[in-house]
Amino acid sequence: MADGGRSGLPLPDYDHLPIGGLESRVRSLAPEEVETLLSYERTHADRLPVTEVLTARLEQLDAGAEPTAGDPQALRPEARAGRHGSPVSPTTSPEPHSPPPHGTPDQRGRPKGDRT
């Protein structure tokens, strides 16, 4: 299989989810789906934090927890809309300053002259 089994995963963007997004989104899965992810993880990246999240969720489901809606938008890499952060403007930019006496990568420092 060309995609390494990813097409059959219950979370199509699984490989790109950060742990926080995985924790939230895995809550909506049935036990069989969590087991599918756990099996995939163990045969591919086998990341300890991820296997711990999936194993803990399986234990919760085995103890009687029900799948919930979770947060389907939680940290979804494909849902990055627009830019975030502070806008840069002349009022938020730092004041220009001289390079340090030893220079910068694009402007070398001046030689000290002959020392004896």
C-alpha positions as CSV (number, residue, x, y, z in Angstrom):
1,M,0.0,0.0,0.0
2,A,1.5,3.3,-1.1
3,D,0.4,5.4,1.8
4,G,1.5,2.9,4.5
5,G,-2.1,2.1,5.6
6,R,-3.1,5.7,6.3
7,S,-6.2,5.6,4.1
8,G,-7.9,3.2,6.5
9,L,-7.3,5.3,9.6
10,P,-10.3,6.7,11.4
11,L,-8.6,10.1,11.6
12,P,-7.3,10.9,8.1
13,D,-4.9,13.6,9.3
14,Y,-3.6,11.4,12.2
15,D,0.1,11.6,11.2
16,H,0.0,15.4,11.5
17,L,-1.9,15.8,14.7
18,P,-0.1,17.2,17.7
19,I,-0.7,15.4,21.0
20,G,-3.3,17.9,22.2
21,G,-5.3,17.5,19.1
22,L,-5.1,13.7,19.3
23,E,-6.3,13.7,22.9
24,S,-9.4,15.6,22.0
25,R,-10.2,14.0,18.7
26,V,-9.7,10.4,19.9
27,R,-12.6,10.8,22.3
28,S,-15.1,10.5,19.5
29,L,-13.8,7.2,18.4
30,A,-15.2,3.7,19.1
31,P,-12.9,1.1,20.8
32,E,-12.2,-0.6,17.4
33,E,-11.1,2.7,15.9
34,V,-8.7,3.5,18.8
35,E,-7.3,0.0,18.5
36,T,-6.7,0.6,14.7
37,L,-4.8,3.8,15.5
38,L,-2.8,2.1,18.3
39,S,-1.8,-0.7,16.0
40,Y,-0.8,1.7,13.2
41,E,1.2,3.8,15.7
42,R,3.1,0.7,17.1
43,T,4.0,-0.4,13.6
44,H,5.1,3.0,12.3
45,A,6.4,5.8,14.6
46,D,5.8,4.0,17.9
47,R,5.9,7.3,19.8
48,L,5.6,6.7,23.6
49,P,3.4,9.8,24.3
50,V,1.0,8.8,21.5
51,T,0.7,5.2,22.6
52,E,0.1,6.3,26.1
53,V,-2.8,8.5,25.0
54,L,-4.3,5.8,22.9
55,T,-3.9,3.1,25.6
56,A,-5.4,5.4,28.2
57,R,-8.4,6.0,26.0
58,L,-8.9,2.3,25.4
59,E,-8.8,1.7,29.2
60,Q,-11.4,4.4,29.6
61,L,-13.6,2.8,27.0
62,D,-13.2,-0.6,28.6
63,A,-14.2,0.8,31.9
64,G,-17.5,2.0,30.5
65,A,-16.8,5.4,29.0
66,E,-18.7,6.2,25.9
67,P,-17.4,8.0,22.8
68,T,-18.2,11.7,22.9
69,A,-18.3,14.4,20.3
70,G,-14.8,15.5,21.4
71,D,-13.6,18.6,19.7
72,P,-13.5,17.9,16.0
73,Q,-11.7,21.2,15.3
74,A,-9.0,20.6,18.0
75,L,-5.6,21.5,16.6
76,R,-6.4,20.4,13.1
77,P,-3.4,21.0,10.9
78,E,-5.7,21.2,7.8
79,A,-7.9,23.9,9.4
80,R,-5.2,26.6,9.7
81,A,-7.1,29.7,8.7
82,G,-5.2,32.9,8.3
83,R,-2.2,34.1,10.2
84,H,-2.0,34.5,13.9
85,G,0.2,36.6,16.1
86,S,1.0,40.3,16.4
87,P,0.9,42.4,13.3
88,V,4.2,44.1,12.4
89,S,4.2,47.8,11.9
90,P,6.6,50.7,12.4
91,T,5.1,51.3,15.8
92,T,5.7,47.7,16.9
93,S,9.1,47.3,15.3
94,P,12.3,47.7,17.4
95,E,14.4,50.8,17.1
96,P,17.4,50.5,14.7
97,H,20.7,50.0,16.5
98,S,24.3,49.8,15.6
99,P,25.8,46.3,15.2
100,P,27.9,45.0,18.1
101,P,31.6,45.9,18.1
102,H,32.5,42.3,17.0
103,G,30.3,42.6,13.9
104,T,27.4,40.5,12.5
105,P,27.4,37.8,9.9
106,D,26.7,40.3,7.1
107,Q,28.9,43.1,8.6
108,R,32.3,42.1,10.0
109,G,33.9,44.0,12.9
110,R,36.8,46.3,12.3
111,P,40.3,45.0,12.9
112,K,41.9,46.3,16.1
113,G,45.2,47.2,14.3
114,D,48.6,46.0,15.1
115,R,49.1,45.1,18.7
116,T,52.6,44.4,20.1
